[in-house]
């Protein structure tokens, strides 16, 4: 697998609450947070798109309640 550099999300501010994304190929997307860079989540474009659409539609809002 070819290594691609990590890109910081344009929505991330300064400090240690930043999201980084890497796409080593067309089928894999890797995500990590700046405060735990050794923890890497791996997904695919279809699943990430579904997650983002659900979050934007408010279908995940209940997860923060508690």
PDBQT receptor file of N, H, CA, C and O in Angstrom, charges set to zero:
ATOM      1  N   UNK A   1       0.857  -1.182   0.000  1.00  0.00    +0.000 N 
ATOM      2  CA  UNK A   1       0.000   0.000   0.000  1.00  0.00    +0.000 C 
ATOM      3  C   UNK A   1       0.896   1.236   0.000  1.00  0.00    +0.000 C 
ATOM      4  O   UNK A   1       1.799   1.353   0.829  1.00  0.00    +0.000 OA
ATOM      5  N   UNK A   2       0.652   2.133  -0.906  1.00  0.00    +0.000 N 
ATOM      6  H   UNK A   2      -0.081   2.038  -1.579  1.00  0.00    +0.000 HD
ATOM      7  CA  UNK A   2       1.417   3.368  -1.002  1.00  0.00    +0.000 C 
ATOM      8  C   UNK A   2       0.993   4.332   0.106  1.00  0.00    +0.000 C 
ATOM      9  O   UNK A   2      -0.199   4.521   0.347  1.00  0.00    +0.000 OA
ATOM     10  N   UNK A   3       1.954   4.929   0.764  1.00  0.00    +0.000 N 
ATOM     11  H   UNK A   3       2.923   4.776   0.568  1.00  0.00    +0.000 HD
ATOM     12  CA  UNK A   3       1.657   5.852   1.846  1.00  0.00    +0.000 C 
ATOM     13  C   UNK A   3       1.378   7.242   1.282  1.00  0.00    +0.000 C 
ATOM     14  O   UNK A   3       2.161   7.767   0.491  1.00  0.00    +0.000 OA
ATOM     15  N   UNK A   4       0.279   7.823   1.687  1.00  0.00    +0.000 N 
ATOM     16  H   UNK A   4      -0.357   7.397   2.330  1.00  0.00    +0.000 HD
ATOM     17  CA  UNK A   4      -0.054   9.203   1.327  1.00  0.00    +0.000 C 
ATOM     18  C   UNK A   4       0.064  10.053   2.578  1.00  0.00    +0.000 C 
ATOM     19  O   UNK A   4      -0.182   9.573   3.685  1.00  0.00    +0.000 OA
ATOM     20  N   UNK A   5       0.438  11.307   2.407  1.00  0.00    +0.000 N 
ATOM     21  H   UNK A   5       0.638  11.696   1.508  1.00  0.00    +0.000 HD
ATOM     22  CA  UNK A   5       0.556  12.174   3.588  1.00  0.00    +0.000 C 
ATOM     23  C   UNK A   5      -0.811  12.441   4.220  1.00  0.00    +0.000 C 
ATOM     24  O   UNK A   5      -1.845  12.418   3.552  1.00  0.00    +0.000 OA
ATOM     25  N   UNK A   6      -0.778  12.691   5.504  1.00  0.00    +0.000 N 
ATOM     26  H   UNK A   6       0.062  12.710   6.046  1.00  0.00    +0.000 HD
ATOM     27  CA  UNK A   6      -1.996  13.047   6.222  1.00  0.00    +0.000 C 
ATOM     28  C   UNK A   6      -2.346  14.493   5.910  1.00  0.00    +0.000 C 
ATOM     29  O   UNK A   6      -1.461  15.345   5.835  1.00  0.00    +0.000 OA
ATOM     30  N   UNK A   7      -3.628  14.773   5.727  1.00  0.00    +0.000 N 
ATOM     31  H   UNK A   7      -4.346  14.080   5.787  1.00  0.00    +0.000 HD
ATOM     32  CA  UNK A   7      -4.112  16.132   5.517  1.00  0.00    +0.000 C 
ATOM     33  C   UNK A   7      -5.004  16.512   6.689  1.00  0.00    +0.000 C 
ATOM     34  O   UNK A   7      -5.865  15.737   7.105  1.00  0.00    +0.000 OA
ATOM     35  N   UNK A   8      -4.792  17.705   7.213  1.00  0.00    +0.000 N 
ATOM     36  H   UNK A   8      -4.093  18.335   6.874  1.00  0.00    +0.000 HD
ATOM     37  CA  UNK A   8      -5.611  18.212   8.309  1.00  0.00    +0.000 C 
ATOM     38  C   UNK A   8      -6.930  18.718   7.743  1.00  0.00    +0.000 C 
ATOM     39  O   UNK A   8      -6.945  19.429   6.738  1.00  0.00    +0.000 OA
ATOM     40  N   UNK A   9      -8.021  18.360   8.375  1.00  0.00    +0.000 N 
ATOM     41  H   UNK A   9      -8.009  17.783   9.192  1.00  0.00    +0.000 HD
ATOM     42  CA  UNK A   9      -9.332  18.827   7.947  1.00  0.00    +0.000 C 
ATOM     43  C   UNK A   9      -9.394  20.340   7.987  1.00  0.00    +0.000 C 
ATOM     44  O   UNK A   9      -8.878  20.964   8.915  1.00  0.00    +0.000 OA
ATOM     45  N   UNK A  10     -10.023  20.933   6.982  1.00  0.00    +0.000 N 
ATOM     46  H   UNK A  10     -10.442  20.427   6.228  1.00  0.00    +0.000 HD
ATOM     47  CA  UNK A  10     -10.159  22.389   6.948  1.00  0.00    +0.000 C 
ATOM     48  C   UNK A  10     -11.097  22.897   8.041  1.00  0.00    +0.000 C 
ATOM     49  O   UNK A  10     -11.106  24.092   8.336  1.00  0.00    +0.000 OA
ATOM     50  N   UNK A  11     -11.883  22.010   8.644  1.00  0.00    +0.000 N 
ATOM     51  H   UNK A  11     -11.876  21.039   8.404  1.00  0.00    +0.000 HD
ATOM     52  CA  UNK A  11     -12.782  22.393   9.726  1.00  0.00    +0.000 C 
ATOM     53  C   UNK A  11     -12.107  22.323  11.086  1.00  0.00    +0.000 C 
ATOM     54  O   UNK A  11     -12.677  22.777  12.078  1.00  0.00    +0.000 OA
ATOM     55  N   UNK A  12     -10.908  21.765  11.150  1.00  0.00    +0.000 N 
ATOM     56  H   UNK A  12     -10.446  21.396  10.343  1.00  0.00    +0.000 HD
ATOM     57  CA  UNK A  12     -10.179  21.666  12.411  1.00  0.00    +0.000 C 
ATOM     58  C   UNK A  12      -9.527  22.999  12.729  1.00  0.00    +0.000 C 
ATOM     59  O   UNK A  12      -8.986  23.673  11.852  1.00  0.00    +0.000 OA
ATOM     60  N   UNK A  13      -9.587  23.356  13.973  1.00  0.00    +0.000 N 
ATOM     61  H   UNK A  13     -10.026  22.809  14.686  1.00  0.00    +0.000 HD
ATOM     62  CA  UNK A  13      -8.948  24.592  14.411  1.00  0.00    +0.000 C 
ATOM     63  C   UNK A  13      -7.563  24.303  14.933  1.00  0.00    +0.000 C 
ATOM     64  O   UNK A  13      -6.954  23.294  14.575  1.00  0.00    +0.000 OA
ATOM     65  N   UNK A  14      -7.068  25.174  15.768  1.00  0.00    +0.000 N 
ATOM     66  H   UNK A  14      -7.563  25.993  16.058  1.00  0.00    +0.000 HD
ATOM     67  CA  UNK A  14      -5.767  24.983  16.394  1.00  0.00    +0.000 C 
ATOM     68  C   UNK A  14      -5.951  24.137  17.652  1.00  0.00    +0.000 C 
ATOM     69  O   UNK A  14      -7.069  23.967  18.139  1.00  0.00    +0.000 OA
ATOM     70  N   UNK A  15      -4.868  23.623  18.160  1.00  0.00    +0.000 N 
ATOM     71  H   UNK A  15      -3.960  23.761  17.764  1.00  0.00    +0.000 HD
ATOM     72  CA  UNK A  15      -4.928  22.823  19.372  1.00  0.00    +0.000 C 
ATOM     73  C   UNK A  15      -4.890  21.343  19.053  1.00  0.00    +0.000 C 
ATOM     74  O   UNK A  15      -4.400  20.935  18.000  1.00  0.00    +0.000 OA
ATOM     75  N   UNK A  16      -5.416  20.537  19.977  1.00  0.00    +0.000 N 
ATOM     76  H   UNK A  16      -5.814  20.869  20.832  1.00  0.00    +0.000 HD
ATOM     77  CA  UNK A  16      -5.328  19.096  19.787  1.00  0.00    +0.000 C 
ATOM     78  C   UNK A  16      -6.706  18.464  19.581  1.00  0.00    +0.000 C 
ATOM     79  O   UNK A  16      -6.984  17.390  20.114  1.00  0.00    +0.000 OA
ATOM     80  N   UNK A  17      -7.547  19.116  18.824  1.00  0.00    +0.000 N 
ATOM     81  H   UNK A  17      -7.321  19.988  18.391  1.00  0.00    +0.000 HD
ATOM     82  CA  UNK A  17      -8.839  18.551  18.457  1.00  0.00    +0.000 C 
ATOM     83  C   UNK A  17      -8.964  18.557  16.934  1.00  0.00    +0.000 C 
ATOM     84  O   UNK A  17      -9.988  18.963  16.385  1.00  0.00    +0.000 OA
ATOM     85  N   UNK A  18      -7.916  18.105  16.270  1.00  0.00    +0.000 N 
ATOM     86  H   UNK A  18      -7.084  17.775  16.717  1.00  0.00    +0.000 HD
ATOM     87  CA  UNK A  18      -7.869  18.159  14.814  1.00  0.00    +0.000 C 
ATOM     88  C   UNK A  18      -8.060  16.767  14.224  1.00  0.00    +0.000 C 
ATOM     89  O   UNK A  18      -7.587  15.775  14.779  1.00  0.00    +0.000 OA
ATOM     90  N   UNK A  19      -8.749  16.706  13.108  1.00  0.00    +0.000 N 
ATOM     91  H   UNK A  19      -9.133  17.512  12.657  1.00  0.00    +0.000 HD
ATOM     92  CA  UNK A  19      -8.947  15.458  12.387  1.00  0.00    +0.000 C 
ATOM     93  C   UNK A  19      -8.029  15.449  11.173  1.00  0.00    +0.000 C 
ATOM     94  O   UNK A  19      -7.949  16.426  10.428  1.00  0.00    +0.000 OA
ATOM     95  N   UNK A  20      -7.346  14.340  10.989  1.00  0.00    +0.000 N 
ATOM     96  H   UNK A  20      -7.411  13.546  11.593  1.00  0.00    +0.000 HD
ATOM     97  CA  UNK A  20      -6.467  14.158   9.839  1.00  0.00    +0.000 C 
ATOM     98  C   UNK A  20      -6.994  13.015   8.979  1.00  0.00    +0.000 C 
ATOM     99  O   UNK A  20      -7.516  12.028   9.498  1.00  0.00    +0.000 OA
ATOM    100  N   UNK A  21      -6.854  13.153   7.666  1.00  0.00    +0.000 N 
ATOM    101  H   UNK A  21      -6.430  13.955   7.245  1.00  0.00    +0.000 HD
ATOM    102  CA  UNK A  21      -7.363  12.188   6.700  1.00  0.00    +0.000 C 
ATOM    103  C   UNK A  21      -6.240  11.796   5.745  1.00  0.00    +0.000 C 
ATOM    104  O   UNK A  21      -5.418  12.626   5.356  1.00  0.00    +0.000 OA
ATOM    105  N   UNK A  22      -6.220  10.526   5.379  1.00  0.00    +0.000 N 
ATOM    106  H   UNK A  22      -6.887   9.851   5.696  1.00  0.00    +0.000 HD
ATOM    107  CA  UNK A  22      -5.286  10.033   4.371  1.00  0.00    +0.000 C 
ATOM    108  C   UNK A  22      -6.026   9.021   3.501  1.00  0.00    +0.000 C 
ATOM    109  O   UNK A  22      -6.817   8.221   4.001  1.00  0.00    +0.000 OA
ATOM    110  N   UNK A  23      -5.766   9.062   2.210  1.00  0.00    +0.000 N 
ATOM    111  H   UNK A  23      -5.124   9.712   1.804  1.00  0.00    +0.000 HD
ATOM    112  CA  UNK A  23      -6.380   8.120   1.274  1.00  0.00    +0.000 C 
ATOM    113  C   UNK A  23      -5.270   7.437   0.483  1.00  0.00    +0.000 C 
ATOM    114  O   UNK A  23      -4.879   7.917  -0.581  1.00  0.00    +0.000 OA
ATOM    115  N   UNK A  24      -4.759   6.316   1.000  1.00  0.00    +0.000 N 
ATOM    116  H   UNK A  24      -5.076   5.926   1.864  1.00  0.00    +0.000 HD
ATOM    117  CA  UNK A  24      -3.633   5.660   0.339  1.00  0.00    +0.000 C 
ATOM    118  C   UNK A  24      -3.982   5.049  -1.018  1.00  0.00    +0.000 C 
ATOM    119  O   UNK A  24      -3.095   4.801  -1.834  1.00  0.00    +0.000 OA
ATOM    120  N   UNK A  25      -5.253   4.810  -1.258  1.00  0.00    +0.000 N 
ATOM    121  H   UNK A  25      -5.975   5.012  -0.595  1.00  0.00    +0.000 HD
ATOM    122  CA  UNK A  25      -5.702   4.297  -2.556  1.00  0.00    +0.000 C 
ATOM    123  C   UNK A  25      -7.172   4.690  -2.733  1.00  0.00    +0.000 C 
ATOM    124  O   UNK A  25      -7.740   5.342  -1.857  1.00  0.00    +0.000 OA
ATOM    125  N   UNK A  26      -7.779   4.316  -3.821  1.00  0.00    +0.000 N 
ATOM    126  H   UNK A  26      -7.317   3.787  -4.533  1.00  0.00    +0.000 HD
ATOM    127  CA  UNK A  26      -9.158   4.707  -4.078  1.00  0.00    +0.000 C 
ATOM    128  C   UNK A  26     -10.195   3.950  -3.270  1.00  0.00    +0.000 C 
ATOM    129  O   UNK A  26     -11.377   4.292  -3.307  1.00  0.00    +0.000 OA
ATOM    130  N   UNK A  27      -9.769   2.921  -2.537  1.00  0.00    +0.000 N 
ATOM    131  H   UNK A  27      -8.808   2.643  -2.508  1.00  0.00    +0.000 HD
ATOM    132  CA  UNK A  27     -10.715   2.088  -1.794  1.00  0.00    +0.000 C 
ATOM    133  C   UNK A  27     -10.611   2.249  -0.288  1.00  0.00    +0.000 C 
ATOM    134  O   UNK A  27     -11.437   1.702   0.444  1.00  0.00    +0.000 OA
ATOM    135  N   UNK A  28      -9.622   2.982   0.191  1.00  0.00    +0.000 N 
ATOM    136  H   UNK A  28      -8.952   3.426  -0.404  1.00  0.00    +0.000 HD
ATOM    137  CA  UNK A  28      -9.376   3.092   1.628  1.00  0.00    +0.000 C 
ATOM    138  C   UNK A  28      -9.253   4.549   2.045  1.00  0.00    +0.000 C 
ATOM    139  O   UNK A  28      -8.618   5.355   1.365  1.00  0.00    +0.000 OA
ATOM    140  N   UNK A  29      -9.867   4.869   3.168  1.00  0.00    +0.000 N 
ATOM    141  H   UNK A  29     -10.382   4.214   3.720  1.00  0.00    +0.000 HD
ATOM    142  CA  UNK A  29      -9.715   6.185   3.785  1.00  0.00    +0.000 C 
ATOM    143  C   UNK A  29      -9.312   5.946   5.231  1.00  0.00    +0.000 C 
ATOM    144  O   UNK A  29      -9.925   5.141   5.932  1.00  0.00    +0.000 OA
ATOM    145  N   UNK A  30      -8.272   6.656   5.673  1.00  0.00    +0.000 N 
ATOM    146  H   UNK A  30      -7.775   7.310   5.103  1.00  0.00    +0.000 HD
ATOM    147  CA  UNK A  30      -7.815   6.535   7.054  1.00  0.00    +0.000 C 
ATOM    148  C   UNK A  30      -8.062   7.851   7.779  1.00  0.00    +0.000 C 
ATOM    149  O   UNK A  30      -7.881   8.927   7.209  1.00  0.00    +0.000 OA
ATOM    150  N   UNK A  31      -8.475   7.758   9.035  1.00  0.00    +0.000 N 
ATOM    151  H   UNK A  31      -8.622   6.884   9.498  1.00  0.00    +0.000 HD
ATOM    152  CA  UNK A  31      -8.775   8.924   9.866  1.00  0.00    +0.000 C 
ATOM    153  C   UNK A  31      -8.026   8.797  11.190  1.00  0.00    +0.000 C 
ATOM    154  O   UNK A  31      -7.883   7.700  11.730  1.00  0.00    +0.000 OA
ATOM    155  N   UNK A  32      -7.554   9.919  11.700  1.00  0.00    +0.000 N 
ATOM    156  H   UNK A  32      -7.670  10.810  11.262  1.00  0.00    +0.000 HD
ATOM    157  CA  UNK A  32      -6.942   9.935  13.034  1.00  0.00    +0.000 C 
ATOM    158  C   UNK A  32      -7.146  11.313  13.650  1.00  0.00    +0.000 C 
ATOM    159  O   UNK A  32      -7.387  12.294  12.946  1.00  0.00    +0.000 OA
ATOM    160  N   UNK A  33      -7.046  11.373  14.965  1.00  0.00    +0.000 N 
ATOM    161  H   UNK A  33      -6.850  10.576  15.537  1.00  0.00    +0.000 HD
ATOM    162  CA  UNK A  33      -7.137  12.637  15.694  1.00  0.00    +0.000 C 
ATOM    163  C   UNK A  33      -5.741  13.056  16.127  1.00  0.00    +0.000 C 
ATOM    164  O   UNK A  33      -4.864  12.219  16.337  1.00  0.00    +0.000 OA
ATOM    165  N   UNK A  34      -5.549  14.351  16.255  1.00  0.00    +0.000 N 
ATOM    166  H   UNK A  34      -6.261  15.032  16.084  1.00  0.00    +0.000 HD
ATOM    167  CA  UNK A  34      -4.230  14.857  16.623  1.00  0.00    +0.000 C 
ATOM    168  C   UNK A  34      -3.825  14.464  18.040  1.00  0.00    +0.000 C 
ATOM    169  O   UNK A  34      -2.634  14.326  18.319  1.00  0.00    +0.000 OA
ATOM    170  N   UNK A  35      -4.791  14.280  18.941  1.00  0.00    +0.000 N 
ATOM    171  H   UNK A  35      -5.758  14.391  18.714  1.00  0.00    +0.000 HD
ATOM    172  CA  UNK A  35      -4.433  13.943  20.317  1.00  0.00    +0.000 C 
ATOM    173  C   UNK A  35      -4.165  12.445  20.513  1.00  0.00    +0.000 C 
ATOM    174  O   UNK A  35      -3.645  12.056  21.559  1.00  0.00    +0.000 OA
ATOM    175  N   UNK A  36      -4.509  11.593  19.529  1.00  0.00    +0.000 N 
ATOM    176  H   UNK A  36      -4.932  11.910  18.680  1.00  0.00    +0.000 HD
ATOM    177  CA  UNK A  36      -4.199  10.161  19.578  1.00  0.00    +0.000 C 
ATOM    178  C   UNK A  36      -3.774   9.686  18.179  1.00  0.00    +0.000 C 
ATOM    179  O   UNK A  36      -4.485   8.903  17.551  1.00  0.00    +0.000 OA
ATOM    180  N   UNK A  37      -2.633  10.152  17.698  1.00  0.00    +0.000 N 
ATOM    181  H   UNK A  37      -2.054  10.788  18.208  1.00  0.00    +0.000 HD
ATOM    182  CA  UNK A  37      -2.229   9.874  16.320  1.00  0.00    +0.000 C 
ATOM    183  C   UNK A  37      -1.947   8.403  16.019  1.00  0.00    +0.000 C 
ATOM    184  O   UNK A  37      -1.930   8.007  14.853  1.00  0.00    +0.000 OA
ATOM    185  N   UNK A  38      -1.725   7.591  17.050  1.00  0.00    +0.000 N 
ATOM    186  H   UNK A  38      -1.739   7.912  17.997  1.00  0.00    +0.000 HD
ATOM    187  CA  UNK A  38      -1.465   6.166  16.815  1.00  0.00    +0.000 C 
ATOM    188  C   UNK A  38      -2.742   5.355  16.644  1.00  0.00    +0.000 C 
ATOM    189  O   UNK A  38      -2.683   4.190  16.253  1.00  0.00    +0.000 OA
ATOM    190  N   UNK A  39      -3.906   5.960  16.935  1.00  0.00    +0.000 N 
ATOM    191  H   UNK A  39      -3.953   6.907  17.253  1.00  0.00    +0.000 HD
ATOM    192  CA  UNK A  39      -5.190   5.299  16.733  1.00  0.00    +0.000 C 
ATOM    193  C   UNK A  39      -5.718   5.721  15.371  1.00  0.00    +0.000 C 
ATOM    194  O   UNK A  39      -6.041   6.889  15.155  1.00  0.00    +0.000 OA
ATOM    195  N   UNK A  40      -5.803   4.774  14.467  1.00  0.00    +0.000 N 
ATOM    196  H   UNK A  40      -5.541   3.826  14.643  1.00  0.00    +0.000 HD
ATOM    197  CA  UNK A  40      -6.218   5.062  13.093  1.00  0.00    +0.000 C 
ATOM    198  C   UNK A  40      -7.454   4.251  12.747  1.00  0.00    +0.000 C 
ATOM    199  O   UNK A  40      -7.463   3.028  12.883  1.00  0.00    +0.000 OA
ATOM    200  N   UNK A  41      -8.497   4.939  12.299  1.00  0.00    +0.000 N 
ATOM    201  H   UNK A  41      -8.490   5.933  12.188  1.00  0.00    +0.000 HD
ATOM    202  CA  UNK A  41      -9.706   4.287  11.817  1.00  0.00    +0.000 C 
ATOM    203  C   UNK A  41      -9.606   4.148  10.312  1.00  0.00    +0.000 C 
ATOM    204  O   UNK A  41      -9.193   5.079   9.621  1.00  0.00    +0.000 OA
ATOM    205  N   UNK A  42      -9.983   2.992   9.806  1.00  0.00    +0.000 N 
ATOM    206  H   UNK A  42     -10.319   2.236  10.368  1.00  0.00    +0.000 HD
ATOM    207  CA  UNK A  42      -9.941   2.735   8.372  1.00  0.00    +0.000 C 
ATOM    208  C   UNK A  42     -11.349   2.444   7.876  1.00  0.00    +0.000 C 
ATOM    209  O   UNK A  42     -12.084   1.672   8.492  1.00  0.00    +0.000 OA
ATOM    210  N   UNK A  43     -11.722   3.062   6.768  1.00  0.00    +0.000 N 
ATOM    211  H   UNK A  43     -11.125   3.690   6.268  1.00  0.00    +0.000 HD
ATOM    212  CA  UNK A  43     -13.043   2.881   6.192  1.00  0.00    +0.000 C 
ATOM    213  C   UNK A  43     -12.932   2.960   4.673  1.00  0.00    +0.000 C 
ATOM    214  O   UNK A  43     -11.832   2.995   4.121  1.00  0.00    +0.000 OA
ATOM    215  N   UNK A  44     -14.067   2.987   4.017  1.00  0.00    +0.000 N 
ATOM    216  H   UNK A  44     -14.960   2.959   4.465  1.00  0.00    +0.000 HD
ATOM    217  CA  UNK A  44     -14.082   3.140   2.566  1.00  0.00    +0.000 C 
ATOM    218  C   UNK A  44     -14.918   4.366   2.221  1.00  0.00    +0.000 C 
ATOM    219  O   UNK A  44     -15.676   4.842   3.066  1.00  0.00    +0.000 OA
ATOM    220  N   UNK A  45     -14.800   4.889   1.003  1.00  0.00    +0.000 N 
ATOM    221  H   UNK A  45     -14.183   4.502   0.317  1.00  0.00    +0.000 HD
ATOM    222  CA  UNK A  45     -15.523   6.108   0.644  1.00  0.00    +0.000 C 
ATOM    223  C   UNK A  45     -17.045   5.996   0.811  1.00  0.00    +0.000 C 
ATOM    224  O   UNK A  45     -17.684   6.964   1.222  1.00  0.00    +0.000 OA
ATOM    225  N   UNK A  46     -17.627   4.851   0.505  1.00  0.00    +0.000 N 
ATOM    226  H   UNK A  46     -17.108   4.065   0.171  1.00  0.00    +0.000 HD
ATOM    227  CA  UNK A  46     -19.082   4.683   0.617  1.00  0.00    +0.000 C 
ATOM    228  C   UNK A  46     -19.540   4.781   2.067  1.00  0.00    +0.000 C 
ATOM    229  O   UNK A  46     -20.514   5.473   2.365  1.00  0.00    +0.000 OA
ATOM    230  N   UNK A  47     -18.852   4.100   2.963  1.00  0.00    +0.000 N 
ATOM    231  H   UNK A  47     -18.061   3.538   2.722  1.00  0.00    +0.000 HD
ATOM    232  CA  UNK A  47     -19.225   4.123   4.379  1.00  0.00    +0.000 C 
ATOM    233  C   UNK A  47     -19.014   5.507   4.987  1.00  0.00    +0.000 C 
ATOM    234  O   UNK A  47     -19.839   5.967   5.776  1.00  0.00    +0.000 OA
ATOM    235  N   UNK A  48     -17.910   6.177   4.625  1.00  0.00    +0.000 N 
ATOM    236  H   UNK A  48     -17.240   5.803   3.984  1.00  0.00    +0.000 HD
ATOM    237  CA  UNK A  48     -17.661   7.518   5.149  1.00  0.00    +0.000 C 
ATOM    238  C   UNK A  48     -18.714   8.498   4.641  1.00  0.00    +0.000 C 
ATOM    239  O   UNK A  48     -19.178   9.353   5.395  1.00  0.00    +0.000 OA
ATOM    240  N   UNK A  49     -19.089   8.381   3.384  1.00  0.00    +0.000 N 
ATOM    241  H   UNK A  49     -18.712   7.686   2.772  1.00  0.00    +0.000 HD
ATOM    242  CA  UNK A  49     -20.138   9.238   2.824  1.00  0.00    +0.000 C 
ATOM    243  C   UNK A  49     -21.455   9.042   3.571  1.00  0.00    +0.000 C 
ATOM    244  O   UNK A  49     -22.149  10.015   3.867  1.00  0.00    +0.000 OA
ATOM    245  N   UNK A  50     -21.804   7.789   3.876  1.00  0.00    +0.000 N 
ATOM    246  H   UNK A  50     -21.240   6.999   3.635  1.00  0.00    +0.000 HD
ATOM    247  CA  UNK A  50     -23.040   7.511   4.617  1.00  0.00    +0.000 C 
ATOM    248  C   UNK A  50     -22.988   8.114   6.015  1.00  0.00    +0.000 C 
ATOM    249  O   UNK A  50     -23.987   8.654   6.490  1.00  0.00    +0.000 OA
ATOM    250  N   UNK A  51     -21.832   8.030   6.684  1.00  0.00    +0.000 N 
ATOM    251  H   UNK A  51     -21.020   7.592   6.298  1.00  0.00    +0.000 HD
ATOM    252  CA  UNK A  51     -21.674   8.618   8.010  1.00  0.00    +0.000 C 
ATOM    253  C   UNK A  51     -21.833  10.133   7.960  1.00  0.00    +0.000 C 
ATOM    254  O   UNK A  51     -22.543  10.711   8.784  1.00  0.00    +0.000 OA
ATOM    255  N   UNK A  52     -21.181  10.773   7.006  1.00  0.00    +0.000 N 
ATOM    256  H   UNK A  52     -20.604  10.304   6.337  1.00  0.00    +0.000 HD
ATOM    257  CA  UNK A  52     -21.260  12.235   6.885  1.00  0.00    +0.000 C 
ATOM    258  C   UNK A  52     -22.679  12.674   6.577  1.00  0.00    +0.000 C 
ATOM    259  O   UNK A  52     -23.169  13.638   7.166  1.00  0.00    +0.000 OA
ATOM    260  N   UNK A  53     -23.350  11.982   5.662  1.00  0.00    +0.000 N 
ATOM    261  H   UNK A  53     -22.952  11.199   5.184  1.00  0.00    +0.000 HD
ATOM    262  CA  UNK A  53     -24.740  12.333   5.333  1.00  0.00    +0.000 C 
ATOM    263  C   UNK A  53     -25.660  12.172   6.545  1.00  0.00    +0.000 C 
ATOM    264  O   UNK A  53     -26.539  13.003   6.772  1.00  0.00    +0.000 OA
ATOM    265  N   UNK A  54     -25.463  11.114   7.318  1.00  0.00    +0.000 N 
ATOM    266  H   UNK A  54     -24.749  10.438   7.135  1.00  0.00    +0.000 HD
ATOM    267  CA  UNK A  54     -26.270  10.893   8.525  1.00  0.00    +0.000 C 
ATOM    268  C   UNK A  54     -26.040  11.997   9.547  1.00  0.00    +0.000 C 
ATOM    269  O   UNK A  54     -26.985  12.493  10.160  1.00  0.00    +0.000 OA
ATOM    270  N   UNK A  55     -24.778  12.378   9.726  1.00  0.00    +0.000 N 
ATOM    271  H   UNK A  55     -24.011  11.975   9.228  1.00  0.00    +0.000 HD
ATOM    272  CA  UNK A  55     -24.461  13.442  10.683  1.00  0.00    +0.000 C 
ATOM    273  C   UNK A  55     -25.074  14.770  10.247  1.00  0.00    +0.000 C 
ATOM    274  O   UNK A  55     -25.648  15.489  11.065  1.00  0.00    +0.000 OA
ATOM    275  N   UNK A  56     -24.954  15.093   8.966  1.00  0.00    +0.000 N 
ATOM    276  H   UNK A  56     -24.488  14.508   8.302  1.00  0.00    +0.000 HD
ATOM    277  CA  UNK A  56     -25.522  16.347   8.464  1.00  0.00    +0.000 C 
ATOM    278  C   UNK A  56     -27.035  16.374   8.576  1.00  0.00    +0.000 C 
ATOM    279  O   UNK A  56     -27.619  17.439   8.774  1.00  0.00    +0.000 OA
ATOM    280  N   UNK A  57     -27.678  15.222   8.452  1.00  0.00    +0.000 N 
ATOM    281  H   UNK A  57     -27.203  14.356   8.290  1.00  0.00    +0.000 HD
ATOM    282  CA  UNK A  57     -29.138  15.138   8.528  1.00  0.00    +0.000 C 
ATOM    283  C   UNK A  57     -29.634  15.102   9.970  1.00  0.00    +0.000 C 
ATOM    284  O   UNK A  57     -30.841  15.128  10.210  1.00  0.00    +0.000 OA
ATOM    285  N   UNK A  58     -28.703  15.043  10.943  1.00  0.00    +0.000 N 
ATOM    286  H   UNK A  58     -27.722  15.022  10.748  1.00  0.00    +0.000 HD
ATOM    287  CA  UNK A  58     -29.102  15.040  12.347  1.00  0.00    +0.000 C 
ATOM    288  C   UNK A  58     -29.467  13.670  12.883  1.00  0.00    +0.000 C 
ATOM    289  O   UNK A  58     -29.954  13.563  14.009  1.00  0.00    +0.000 OA
ATOM    290  N   UNK A  59     -29.245  12.623  12.108  1.00  0.00    +0.000 N 
ATOM    291  H   UNK A  59     -28.850  12.710  11.193  1.00  0.00    +0.000 HD
ATOM    292  CA  UNK A  59     -29.630  11.284  12.551  1.00  0.00    +0.000 C 
ATOM    293  C   UNK A  59     -28.708  10.720  13.624  1.00  0.00    +0.000 C 
ATOM    294  O   UNK A  59     -28.990   9.657  14.179  1.00  0.00    +0.000 OA
ATOM    295  N   UNK A  60     -27.622  11.405  13.924  1.00  0.00    +0.000 N 
ATOM    296  H   UNK A  60     -27.393  12.268  13.474  1.00  0.00    +0.000 HD
ATOM    297  CA  UNK A  60     -26.696  10.941  14.949  1.00  0.00    +0.000 C 
ATOM    298  C   UNK A  60     -26.693  11.836  16.194  1.00  0.00    +0.000 C 
ATOM    299  O   UNK A  60     -25.922  11.610  17.127  1.00  0.00    +0.000 OA
ATOM    300  N   UNK A  61     -27.546  12.834  16.197  1.00  0.00    +0.000 N 
ATOM    301  H   UNK A  61     -28.173  13.017  15.439  1.00  0.00    +0.000 HD
ATOM    302  CA  UNK A  61     -27.574  13.797  17.302  1.00  0.00    +0.000 C 
ATOM    303  C   UNK A  61     -27.831  13.139  18.647  1.00  0.00    +0.000 C 
ATOM    304  O   UNK A  61     -27.322  13.605  19.666  1.00  0.00    +0.000 OA
ATOM    305  N   UNK A  62     -28.596  12.086  18.670  1.00  0.00    +0.000 N 
ATOM    306  H   UNK A  62     -29.010  11.707  17.842  1.00  0.00    +0.000 HD
ATOM    307  CA  UNK A  62     -28.928  11.413  19.922  1.00  0.00    +0.000 C 
ATOM    308  C   UNK A  62     -27.704  10.752  20.570  1.00  0.00    +0.000 C 
ATOM    309  O   UNK A  62     -27.745  10.444  21.761  1.00  0.00    +0.000 OA
ATOM    310  N   UNK A  63     -26.628  10.529  19.825  1.00  0.00    +0.000 N 
ATOM    311  H   UNK A  63     -26.595  10.779  18.858  1.00  0.00    +0.000 HD
ATOM    312  CA  UNK A  63     -25.442   9.879  20.365  1.00  0.00    +0.000 C 
ATOM    313  C   UNK A  63     -24.725  10.756  21.376  1.00  0.00    +0.000 C 
ATOM    314  O   UNK A  63     -24.012  10.231  22.231  1.00  0.00    +0.000 OA
ATOM    315  N   UNK A  64     -24.885  12.050  21.314  1.00  0.00    +0.000 N 
ATOM    316  H   UNK A  64     -25.465  12.477  20.619  1.00  0.00    +0.000 HD
ATOM    317  CA  UNK A  64     -24.249  12.952  22.259  1.00  0.00    +0.000 C 
ATOM    318  C   UNK A  64     -25.057  13.206  23.519  1.00  0.00    +0.000 C 
ATOM    319  O   UNK A  64     -24.588  13.876  24.439  1.00  0.00    +0.000 OA
ATOM    320  N   UNK A  65     -26.266  12.675  23.562  1.00  0.00    +0.000 N 
ATOM    321  H   UNK A  65     -26.647  12.131  22.814  1.00  0.00    +0.000 HD
ATOM    322  CA  UNK A  65     -27.121  12.879  24.728  1.00  0.00    +0.000 C 
ATOM    323  C   UNK A  65     -26.752  11.893  25.818  1.00  0.00    +0.000 C 
ATOM    324  O   UNK A  65     -26.347  10.759  25.563  1.00  0.00    +0.000 OA
ATOM    325  N   UNK A  66     -26.905  12.365  27.027  1.00  0.00    +0.000 N 
ATOM    326  H   UNK A  66     -27.234  13.286  27.234  1.00  0.00    +0.000 HD
ATOM    327  CA  UNK A  66     -26.598  11.442  27.945  1.00  0.00    +0.000 C 
ATOM    328  C   UNK A  66     -26.561  11.082  29.224  1.00  0.00    +0.000 C 
ATOM    329  O   UNK A  66     -26.122   9.976  29.541  1.00  0.00    +0.000 OA
TER     330      UNK A  66
